[in-house]
Amino acid sequence: MVGISDDVPGGDSPAQEEIDAFQTAARDLIGVALRSLDVLAGQVSLPQFRMLLALRDLGRCPSSHVAQALGLGASSVTRLADRLHVSGHIARGADAHHRGVVTLELTALGHHVVSEVLDWRHQEFARILARLEPGQRAATAEGLRAFHQVVGDGYAADVHGPVPL
C-alpha cells in the first residue's frame, strides 16, 4: 500500500482541531463529488463513472489496464463494461495483434457524461469558493497544494472500491 512516512518534521504533531478540520473537508469534498453525479439523473452509477473517468485518462486500452487502474478484478470490469456498452457510454473492440484482448474506449456519449459531471463540479467549486474572501481562498488553495505534495499522486491509486474521483 502506498502511504506517507510517519515521520513528523520537528516532532510537531497536529492538533485535534486541525485533524477535525481535515475530516470535515474530506466529507465536504466527497459530498461535492457524489452530488456531481446527480446531474446524470441515474444514468450511471458511481462505479460506472469511475470507469468512465479511467477511460478518459487511459484512452483506448485493454480491459486489463482498466481493471488495474481501478483496482478491480477482470470479472468486475467486464460487468461494468457490459452495462456501459449497452447504454452507449463505451465501445468494445479487439487488439489487432491479439484477438483475445478486449479493448475499451469512451464513446461520444461517454465523453459527454464525463464532461457534464466535471463541468458541474467546476461550477460548484466556483460557487462555494466565491463565498470565501480572496485571502481565504488563496490560503486554502495553498494549503491543499501543500497537503497534496505530502500525500502524493499515488496515495489513492491502490484504493479499491468506489472512490469518488
N, C-alpha and C positions, 0 to 999 in steps of 0.2 A: 504494500500500500504506500502511495506517495504521501508524505507528510512533511511537516516543517519541524525543524530542530526544537527540542525542548529547552535549549539554552536561552536564557533571558539576558539580553545585554545589560551589564551592570547589576544584575540580580534584582532589577526593579519589576516586581510582579504587578500586573494590572489590578486596579481596584474593582471591587464588586460592581459598583455603578457603571464602570467602563464596560465590563463584561455584559451587564444587563442591557446597556445601550446597543451593543452589537447583537445580542439575542433579539431585541426588538427590531433592529434594522434587518436582520435575516428574515424575520416573519413578514415585515413590510415588503421587502423585495420579492419574496416568494409570492406574496399576495398579488403584487403587480403582475408577475409572470403568469400566475394562474388566471387572473382576471382578463389578461390579454387574449386568452383562448375563448372567452365569451363572445368575441366578435365573430367567431366562426359558427355560432349557434349550433354546437354539437356536431359540426361537420367532421371533425377528427378529435380523437382522444389525446390526452397528454402523451402517452407513449408513442402514438402515431405521429404527433407533432415533433417529438424528439427525433424520430426517424427522418422526417422531412428536413429538419434543421441539419442533421448529419449529412444527408444527401446534398443539401445546398452547399455545405462546406467541402464534401468529398468529390462532388460531381459524379459522373457515371463511373460505377465501380462494382466489383464483385460483392455479392451479398455477404460474404465472409468478412469483408472490410467493414461493412456497416455493423455487423454483429460485434466485431472487435471495438469499433468506435463507441458503441452503445453499452458494451459490457454485457451483452446478451448472448444466449445460445442460438445456434443456427435455426432451430425449430421456432423459437420466439420471433426471430426476424422474418422467417417465412410466413408466419401467421399475420404479423403486422403488414408485410408486403402484400399478402393476398388481399387484405381489406383495402389497402391504399391503391392497389392496382385496379380492383373492381370499381372503386369510387373515382378513378381517373387522376389521382394525385401523383402516381409514379408509373413509370414504364419499365417493363421487364425486357431483358434482352439476353443475348448469349455472347460470350467471348469468341471472337473469330478464330482464335488459336486453340481454344479449349472449349469444345461444345458443351461440356458438362458444367461449365461455370455459368451461373446465373448472374447477370448484371442488373443493377437497379439505377434509375435516374429520375429526377423530378420532371414532371410534365409542365406545361404552361400553367395548368391549374395548381399544381404543387408549388410552383414558384410564386403564384399569385397569393396563395394561402399564407406562405411564409412571409411575404412582403406585407400583407394585410396585418398580421399579428405584430411584426416588428415595427411597422408604422404606428400602430396603436400604442405600443409600449413607448415609442419615442414621444408621441404626443402626450401620453400620460405622465412621463417623467418631466417633460417640459412644463406641464400644468402644475405638477407638485412642486418642482424646483422654483417656479416663478413665485411661489408663496414665501420663499426664503429671501432674506436680504442678500444682496450680491456678495458681501463678505462671507456670510454663512455658506452660500453655495460654493464659493471658491475654496473655503476651508474644508468643507465636506468632500468636495471632489479631490482635493489634495490628500485628505485622509484616506479616502477609498483607494486612490492610486498607490499610496504607501502600503496599505493593507494588502492589496493585490501583489505588490512587489515581494512582500514577505511570503505570502501564500504561494504564489507562482501559478503559471498556466496549467500545470499538470495536477494540481491538488484534487480536483473533482473528476479527473479523467478516468479513474478506475472505479468511480461510484456506480453501482448497479441500481437499476430500478428507474422509476420515472422522475428524474431530476428535471425541474422546470427550467430549461435553458433559456 
